[in-house]
Amino acid sequence: MTNLDLYAKAEHLLGIEDATEALYDLYRSELEDYKVKTLLDVGCGRGGFMRRMISDGVKCKGVDLSSVMVQECQEIGLDAECKDLSEVEGTYDAIVSIFDVLNFMDKDSLTKFLDAAAQKLNDDGIFIADINTIYGFKDVAEGSMSNDTDEEFLSVDAIFENDELHTKFTLFEKNDDGRYTKYQDTIVQYFHKIKFFQNLSSLKLVDKQTFSLYDTEDKTLLIFKKR
């Protein structure tokens, strides 16, 4: 099991449903200003945003590196694949990466990802993503939490240092025989300064909005066009 698949198994215990819905509302409102007919959701998860945009008449495709997430999308009839952005065919009016997808990449990987995003955009296309602010990492994400049900127990411990957030997920899942299976892995996220996004060769940062998702100004929305 990859660490992303472990995250997928534990996501419902994290208490992020309201935050996810708030982000969907924000992205949807931003896209209303553009004539979007086709959309690519990178890091599509279980397809919640695609379902919203499909209801608005937009043709949507999703990609995610978690096979667990992609399988759930496919089971409800969504066009989703487990592949890297660079492997996606065609171009789109809009590309979105929702819920700090960009923070899961170091600078080298992020540069390649953003170059690939530019290649998958139509000439007048728009790319929207959100990232954590330094406050979002240090004062919101860092720390410990736990949650449990009759069948599961999740513990999360996050430490932020040297512009990296290391989050250890420990999940215990009850089996039919009453015993528990333990899953454990660490996910790393990286803090990126706005200056990095202002100096891209393939994308132009046309707007940025710092907003409050969990706490005061813990997130920044980035809006790009092709150069």
FENNORSUL-V854350 format. One record per residue. N is the residue number from 1. RES is the residue in three letters. SS is DSSP state (h for helix, s for strand, l for the rest). PSI is psi in radians with two decimals (* if undefined). D_CENTER is the distance of its C-alpha to the mean C-alpha in Angstrom with 1 decimal. Layout:
n=N res=RES ss=SS psi=PSI d_center=D_CENTER
n=N res=RES ss=SS psi=PSI d_center=D_CENTER
This chain:
n=1 res=MET ss=l psi=2.25 d_center=19.0
n=2 res=THR ss=l psi=2.87 d_center=16.1
n=3 res=ASN ss=h psi=-0.50 d_center=14.1
n=4 res=LEU ss=h psi=-0.61 d_center=11.0
n=5 res=ASP ss=h psi=-0.59 d_center=13.5
n=6 res=LEU ss=h psi=-0.73 d_center=14.9
n=7 res=TYR ss=h psi=-0.72 d_center=11.7
n=8 res=ALA ss=h psi=-0.70 d_center=11.8
n=9 res=LYS ss=h psi=-0.53 d_center=15.4
n=10 res=ALA ss=h psi=-0.14 d_center=15.1
n=11 res=GLU ss=h psi=-0.68 d_center=12.3
n=12 res=HIS ss=h psi=-0.21 d_center=15.1
n=13 res=LEU ss=h psi=-0.02 d_center=17.0
n=14 res=LEU ss=l psi=-0.26 d_center=14.6
n=15 res=GLY ss=l psi=0.66 d_center=15.6
n=16 res=ILE ss=l psi=0.20 d_center=12.3
n=17 res=GLU ss=h psi=-0.82 d_center=13.4
n=18 res=ASP ss=h psi=-0.71 d_center=15.0
n=19 res=ALA ss=h psi=-0.70 d_center=12.2
n=20 res=THR ss=h psi=-0.78 d_center=9.8
n=21 res=GLU ss=h psi=-0.67 d_center=12.9
n=22 res=ALA ss=h psi=-0.68 d_center=13.6
n=23 res=LEU ss=h psi=-0.73 d_center=10.4
n=24 res=TYR ss=h psi=-0.76 d_center=11.4
n=25 res=ASP ss=h psi=-0.74 d_center=14.8
n=26 res=LEU ss=h psi=-0.82 d_center=14.1
n=27 res=TYR ss=h psi=-0.75 d_center=12.4
n=28 res=ARG ss=h psi=-0.73 d_center=15.2
n=29 res=SER ss=h psi=-0.64 d_center=17.8
n=30 res=GLU ss=h psi=-0.70 d_center=16.9
n=31 res=LEU ss=h psi=-0.32 d_center=17.1
n=32 res=GLU ss=l psi=-0.40 d_center=20.5
n=33 res=ASP ss=l psi=-0.10 d_center=22.1
n=34 res=TYR ss=l psi=2.64 d_center=21.6
n=35 res=LYS ss=l psi=1.38 d_center=23.3
n=36 res=VAL ss=l psi=2.09 d_center=20.4
n=37 res=LYS ss=l psi=-0.47 d_center=21.6
n=38 res=THR ss=s psi=2.44 d_center=19.1
n=39 res=LEU ss=s psi=2.42 d_center=15.3
n=40 res=LEU ss=s psi=2.12 d_center=12.8
n=41 res=ASP ss=s psi=1.89 d_center=9.3
n=42 res=VAL ss=s psi=2.07 d_center=7.5
n=43 res=GLY ss=l psi=0.80 d_center=5.1
n=44 res=CYS ss=l psi=-0.24 d_center=7.2
n=45 res=GLY ss=l psi=-2.33 d_center=7.6
n=46 res=ARG ss=l psi=0.13 d_center=11.1
n=47 res=GLY ss=l psi=0.26 d_center=11.4
n=48 res=GLY ss=h psi=-0.73 d_center=11.9
n=49 res=PHE ss=h psi=-0.65 d_center=11.1
n=50 res=MET ss=h psi=-0.71 d_center=13.1
n=51 res=ARG ss=h psi=-0.69 d_center=15.9
n=52 res=ARG ss=h psi=-0.82 d_center=16.2
n=53 res=MET ss=h psi=-0.59 d_center=16.5
n=54 res=ILE ss=h psi=-0.66 d_center=18.9
n=55 res=SER ss=h psi=-0.35 d_center=21.0
n=56 res=ASP ss=l psi=0.06 d_center=21.3
n=57 res=GLY ss=l psi=0.23 d_center=22.7
n=58 res=VAL ss=l psi=2.35 d_center=19.9
n=59 res=LYS ss=s psi=2.15 d_center=19.8
n=60 res=CYS ss=s psi=2.53 d_center=16.2
n=61 res=LYS ss=s psi=2.52 d_center=14.9
n=62 res=GLY ss=s psi=2.56 d_center=11.7
n=63 res=VAL ss=s psi=2.54 d_center=10.9
n=64 res=ASP ss=l psi=2.56 d_center=9.1
n=65 res=LEU ss=l psi=-0.03 d_center=10.7
n=66 res=SER ss=l psi=2.03 d_center=11.4
n=67 res=SER ss=h psi=-0.51 d_center=14.7
n=68 res=VAL ss=h psi=-0.82 d_center=14.8
n=69 res=MET ss=h psi=-0.81 d_center=11.9
n=70 res=VAL ss=h psi=-0.73 d_center=13.5
n=71 res=GLN ss=h psi=-0.70 d_center=16.9
n=72 res=GLU ss=h psi=-0.65 d_center=16.2
n=73 res=CYS ss=h psi=-0.83 d_center=15.1
n=74 res=GLN ss=h psi=-0.60 d_center=18.3
n=75 res=GLU ss=h psi=-0.40 d_center=20.4
n=76 res=ILE ss=l psi=0.28 d_center=20.0
n=77 res=GLY ss=l psi=0.23 d_center=20.8
n=78 res=LEU ss=l psi=2.63 d_center=17.6
n=79 res=ASP ss=l psi=1.68 d_center=17.5
n=80 res=ALA ss=s psi=2.54 d_center=14.8
n=81 res=GLU ss=s psi=2.64 d_center=15.3
n=82 res=CYS ss=l psi=1.59 d_center=14.3
n=83 res=LYS ss=l psi=2.88 d_center=14.5
n=84 res=ASP ss=l psi=2.66 d_center=13.5
n=85 res=LEU ss=h psi=-0.68 d_center=13.0
n=86 res=SER ss=h psi=-0.32 d_center=16.5
n=87 res=GLU ss=h psi=-0.09 d_center=18.0
n=88 res=VAL ss=l psi=2.41 d_center=17.2
n=89 res=GLU ss=l psi=2.66 d_center=20.5
n=90 res=GLY ss=l psi=3.11 d_center=21.3
n=91 res=THR ss=l psi=2.85 d_center=20.1
n=92 res=TYR ss=s psi=2.68 d_center=18.4
n=93 res=ASP ss=s psi=-0.58 d_center=19.1
n=94 res=ALA ss=s psi=2.51 d_center=15.5
n=95 res=ILE ss=s psi=2.39 d_center=12.2
n=96 res=VAL ss=s psi=2.59 d_center=8.9
n=97 res=SER ss=s psi=1.77 d_center=5.4
n=98 res=ILE ss=l psi=2.47 d_center=4.2
n=99 res=PHE ss=l psi=1.16 d_center=3.9
n=100 res=ASP ss=l psi=0.67 d_center=4.8
n=101 res=VAL ss=h psi=-0.69 d_center=3.5
n=102 res=LEU ss=h psi=-0.45 d_center=7.2
n=103 res=ASN ss=h psi=-0.19 d_center=8.5
n=104 res=PHE ss=h psi=0.07 d_center=8.4
n=105 res=MET ss=l psi=2.43 d_center=11.0
n=106 res=ASP ss=l psi=3.07 d_center=14.6
n=107 res=LYS ss=h psi=-0.72 d_center=16.4
n=108 res=ASP ss=h psi=-0.82 d_center=18.0
n=109 res=SER ss=h psi=-0.66 d_center=15.1
n=110 res=LEU ss=h psi=-0.69 d_center=13.2
n=111 res=THR ss=h psi=-0.78 d_center=16.4
n=112 res=LYS ss=h psi=-0.70 d_center=16.7
n=113 res=PHE ss=h psi=-0.80 d_center=13.2
n=114 res=LEU ss=h psi=-0.59 d_center=14.2
n=115 res=ASP ss=h psi=-0.71 d_center=17.6
n=116 res=ALA ss=h psi=-0.67 d_center=16.4
n=117 res=ALA ss=h psi=-0.73 d_center=14.5
n=118 res=ALA ss=h psi=-0.68 d_center=17.8
n=119 res=GLN ss=h psi=-0.45 d_center=19.7
n=120 res=LYS ss=l psi=0.00 d_center=17.9
n=121 res=LEU ss=s psi=2.47 d_center=18.5
n=122 res=ASN ss=s psi=2.88 d_center=21.8
n=123 res=ASP ss=s psi=-0.67 d_center=24.1
n=124 res=ASP ss=s psi=0.32 d_center=23.3
n=125 res=GLY ss=s psi=2.90 d_center=19.7
n=126 res=ILE ss=s psi=2.44 d_center=16.9
n=127 res=PHE ss=s psi=2.20 d_center=13.4
n=128 res=ILE ss=s psi=2.35 d_center=11.3
n=129 res=ALA ss=s psi=2.82 d_center=8.3
n=130 res=ASP ss=s psi=2.61 d_center=8.2
n=131 res=ILE ss=s psi=2.80 d_center=9.1
n=132 res=ASN ss=s psi=2.43 d_center=11.1
n=133 res=THR ss=l psi=2.99 d_center=14.8
n=134 res=ILE ss=h psi=-0.62 d_center=17.4
n=135 res=TYR ss=h psi=-0.69 d_center=18.4
n=136 res=GLY ss=h psi=-0.60 d_center=15.0
n=137 res=PHE ss=h psi=-0.92 d_center=15.2
n=138 res=LYS ss=h psi=-0.68 d_center=19.0
n=139 res=ASP ss=h psi=-0.24 d_center=19.9
n=140 res=VAL ss=h psi=-0.93 d_center=17.0
n=141 res=ALA ss=h psi=-0.61 d_center=14.9
n=142 res=GLU ss=l psi=2.47 d_center=18.0
n=143 res=GLY ss=s psi=-2.93 d_center=20.3
n=144 res=SER ss=s psi=2.64 d_center=20.9
n=145 res=MET ss=s psi=2.82 d_center=20.5
n=146 res=SER ss=s psi=2.74 d_center=21.6
n=147 res=ASN ss=s psi=2.66 d_center=21.8
n=148 res=ASP ss=s psi=2.77 d_center=23.9
n=149 res=THR ss=l psi=-3.03 d_center=25.3
n=150 res=ASP ss=l psi=-0.39 d_center=28.5
n=151 res=GLU ss=l psi=-0.20 d_center=26.8
n=152 res=GLU ss=s psi=2.73 d_center=24.1
n=153 res=PHE ss=s psi=2.27 d_center=23.6
n=154 res=LEU ss=s psi=2.34 d_center=20.5
n=155 res=SER ss=s psi=2.33 d_center=20.9
n=156 res=VAL ss=s psi=2.23 d_center=18.3
n=157 res=ASP ss=s psi=2.10 d_center=19.6
n=158 res=ALA ss=s psi=2.34 d_center=17.8
n=159 res=ILE ss=s psi=2.27 d_center=19.7
n=160 res=PHE ss=s psi=2.09 d_center=18.9
n=161 res=GLU ss=s psi=2.60 d_center=21.4
n=162 res=ASN ss=l psi=0.72 d_center=21.9
n=163 res=ASP ss=l psi=0.43 d_center=18.6
n=164 res=GLU ss=s psi=2.40 d_center=16.8
n=165 res=LEU ss=s psi=2.05 d_center=15.3
n=166 res=HIS ss=s psi=2.00 d_center=16.5
n=167 res=THR ss=s psi=2.05 d_center=15.5
n=168 res=LYS ss=s psi=2.13 d_center=17.9
n=169 res=PHE ss=s psi=2.24 d_center=17.2
n=170 res=THR ss=s psi=2.03 d_center=20.5
n=171 res=LEU ss=s psi=2.23 d_center=20.8
n=172 res=PHE ss=s psi=2.21 d_center=24.3
n=173 res=GLU ss=s psi=2.19 d_center=24.7
n=174 res=LYS ss=s psi=2.31 d_center=28.2
n=175 res=ASN ss=l psi=3.01 d_center=30.0
n=176 res=ASP ss=l psi=-0.50 d_center=32.7
n=177 res=ASP ss=l psi=0.07 d_center=35.4
n=178 res=GLY ss=l psi=-0.19 d_center=34.2
n=179 res=ARG ss=l psi=2.90 d_center=32.9
n=180 res=TYR ss=s psi=2.49 d_center=29.4
n=181 res=THR ss=s psi=2.32 d_center=27.1
n=182 res=LYS ss=s psi=2.28 d_center=25.1
n=183 res=TYR ss=s psi=2.38 d_center=21.7
n=184 res=GLN ss=s psi=2.38 d_center=20.6
n=185 res=ASP ss=s psi=2.88 d_center=18.2
n=186 res=THR ss=s psi=2.30 d_center=16.7
n=187 res=ILE ss=s psi=2.34 d_center=13.2
n=188 res=VAL ss=s psi=2.32 d_center=13.4
n=189 res=GLN ss=s psi=2.66 d_center=11.4
n=190 res=TYR ss=s psi=2.38 d_center=13.2
n=191 res=PHE ss=l psi=2.30 d_center=14.4
n=192 res=HIS ss=l psi=2.28 d_center=15.0
n=193 res=LYS ss=l psi=2.67 d_center=17.8
n=194 res=ILE ss=h psi=-0.59 d_center=17.9
n=195 res=LYS ss=h psi=-0.61 d_center=20.9
n=196 res=PHE ss=h psi=-0.75 d_center=18.9
n=197 res=PHE ss=h psi=-0.40 d_center=17.2
n=198 res=GLN ss=h psi=-0.29 d_center=20.7
n=199 res=ASN ss=l psi=0.38 d_center=22.3
n=200 res=LEU ss=l psi=2.56 d_center=20.4
n=201 res=SER ss=l psi=-0.43 d_center=22.9
n=202 res=SER ss=l psi=-0.38 d_center=21.1
n=203 res=LEU ss=s psi=2.53 d_center=19.1
n=204 res=LYS ss=s psi=2.18 d_center=20.6
n=205 res=LEU ss=s psi=1.92 d_center=18.8
n=206 res=VAL ss=s psi=-0.29 d_center=20.6
n=207 res=ASP ss=s psi=2.61 d_center=19.2
n=208 res=LYS ss=s psi=2.47 d_center=17.3
n=209 res=GLN ss=s psi=2.05 d_center=17.3
n=210 res=THR ss=s psi=2.31 d_center=17.0
n=211 res=PHE ss=s psi=3.02 d_center=16.6
n=212 res=SER ss=l psi=2.04 d_center=16.7
n=213 res=LEU ss=l psi=-1.04 d_center=14.2
n=214 res=TYR ss=l psi=-0.61 d_center=15.7
n=215 res=ASP ss=l psi=-3.03 d_center=18.4
n=216 res=THR ss=l psi=2.02 d_center=20.1
n=217 res=GLU ss=l psi=0.96 d_center=18.1
n=218 res=ASP ss=l psi=-0.12 d_center=15.2
n=219 res=LYS ss=s psi=2.72 d_center=12.6
n=220 res=THR ss=s psi=2.27 d_center=13.2
n=221 res=LEU ss=s psi=2.27 d_center=12.4
n=222 res=LEU ss=s psi=2.33 d_center=13.2
n=223 res=ILE ss=s psi=2.17 d_center=15.1
n=224 res=PHE ss=s psi=2.66 d_center=16.5
n=225 res=LYS ss=s psi=2.83 d_center=19.4
n=226 res=LYS ss=s psi=2.51 d_center=21.0
n=227 res=ARG ss=l psi=* d_center=23.8
